[in-house]
């Protein structure tokens, strides 16, 4: 089983990967998700924990299903 920090790192990398694929900024994603840009930055670096509700908002902003964010955790 992976440790918590590894799971957070993988989720963060996936968010960053998808965000960059869509060509959107951290600031835009944050605004659409209802969080601060610094939260998105910390999340992408695997330094922030995130609630399921916020993951849902991020997935919605990226126009993907939440499972696409956590599939490889």
SVG drawing of the C-alpha trace seen along z (x, -y; Angstrom):
<svg xmlns="http://www.w3.org/2000/svg" viewBox="-18 -33 23 35">
<polyline fill="none" stroke="black" stroke-width="0.4" points="0.0,0.0 1.3,-3.5 1.7,-6.1 -0.4,-9.2 2.2,-11.5 2.6,-9.3 -1.1,-9.3 -1.3,-13.1 1.7,-13.4 0.0,-11.2 -3.3,-13.1 -1.5,-16.4 0.6,-15.3 -2.6,-14.1 -4.4,-17.4 -1.4,-19.3 -1.1,-17.0 -4.8,-17.4 -4.7,-21.2 -1.7,-21.6 -3.3,-19.3 -6.3,-21.7 -4.1,-24.7 -5.5,-26.4 -3.7,-28.3 -3.7,-27.4 -5.6,-30.7 -8.3,-29.8 -8.7,-26.3 -8.8,-27.7 -11.5,-30.2 -13.6,-27.6 -13.1,-25.2 -13.8,-27.8 -10.4,-27.6 -7.3,-29.8 -4.6,-29.6 -2.1,-28.8 -4.2,-25.8 -4.0,-24.5 -0.3,-25.0 0.2,-23.1 -2.2,-20.4 -0.2,-19.9 3.0,-19.6 1.4,-17.0 1.6,-19.3 -2.1,-19.7 -4.8,-17.3 -8.0,-17.7 -11.6,-16.8 -13.8,-14.7 -16.0,-17.7 -13.1,-19.9 -11.9,-17.1 -15.4,-17.0 -15.2,-20.8 -11.8,-20.4 -13.0,-17.5 -16.0,-19.6 -13.7,-22.5 -11.5,-20.2 -14.6,-18.7 -13.6,-15.2 -15.0,-12.6 -13.6,-12.5 -12.4,-8.9 -9.9,-10.3 -8.2,-12.1 -7.8,-9.2 -7.6,-6.2 -3.9,-5.6 -3.6,-6.2"/>
</svg>
